[in-house]
Amino acid sequence: MEIAERIQQLFDNPPDQFTGEHHSLFQEFKDLLNRGEARAAEQIDGRWKVNAWVKSGILIGFRMGHVENFSLGYHFRFYDKHTYPLKRISMDDGVRIVPGGSSIRDGCYIGRGVTCMPPMFVNVGAYVDDDTMIDSHALVGSCAQIGKRVHLSAGAQIGGVLEPIGELPVIIEDDVLVGGNCGVYEGAIVRERAVLASGTIITGGTPVYDLVRDEFYRKTENAPLEIPAGAVVVAGSRAITKGRGAELGLSLYTPIIVKYRDEKTDASVRLEEYLR
């Protein structure tokens, strides 16, 4: 039986007590996560597909784990499930972790050339591809998929989506720039080379207006919200045109695509390479 089937079977029919065999299966699964060979979502023919069995395996780890003391002496006290200690990273992994309070949980993939500026956090199930920058106070949530050469600027929050199991996690494709204090949540997809200006919030339930193409992008029953490739998105608003909201002059938050990447945009983005 393939490991995906074994994991799903264990999730669907959990025992009253987990045995050594179950823990060995979970460790085998977590090794695949750490090597990037098992992912919560993967791209097939240009479309992203969720791997529900991977999410099931992550949840099993929480279920079978007991709280353990991970404290470092008297002043640095930490307590977490023993199934999810800190990820072991060596010089051979080619990852740069600057000192200062960052944490990377075991069971996630960190590619070569990734730079981690303190403090930052990467949760279990995340996939962070090569040469990405995770800046200070940035979060990569559980199961989030981050592409190559992405810059997650200071204060960026990338939600994950571990549950519901069948939902896609947040996906940030290659060469995306996520500006400072941005947030991407609820399974939204940001396609390659897009730029999110500082302070932009993208959620599954918030429509995004494309000023260039004069259309709205929304999450539907069958598809997540997607930010098109190369789009430059800023925080904006749209007026309420009916009822009491219109009388009061209120507006709703609406991210706006103001243009698509050009030479000027690319030049400003290339400046980020000097930080790596």
Protein Blocks (a to p, Z undefined) as FASTA:
>chain_A
ZZklmmmmmmmmccfbdcfklmmmmmmmmmmmmnopacfbdceehiacddfklmmmmmmm
mmmpccddfbehjklccdddfklccddddfklopacdeehiacdehiacdehiacddddd
ddehiacdehiacdehiacdehiacdehiacdehiacdeblacfklccddddehiacdeh
iaceehiacdehiacdehiacdfklccddfklopaddddfkbccdddehiacdddddddf
ehjklmnopacdddddfbdcdfklmmmmmmmmmmZZ
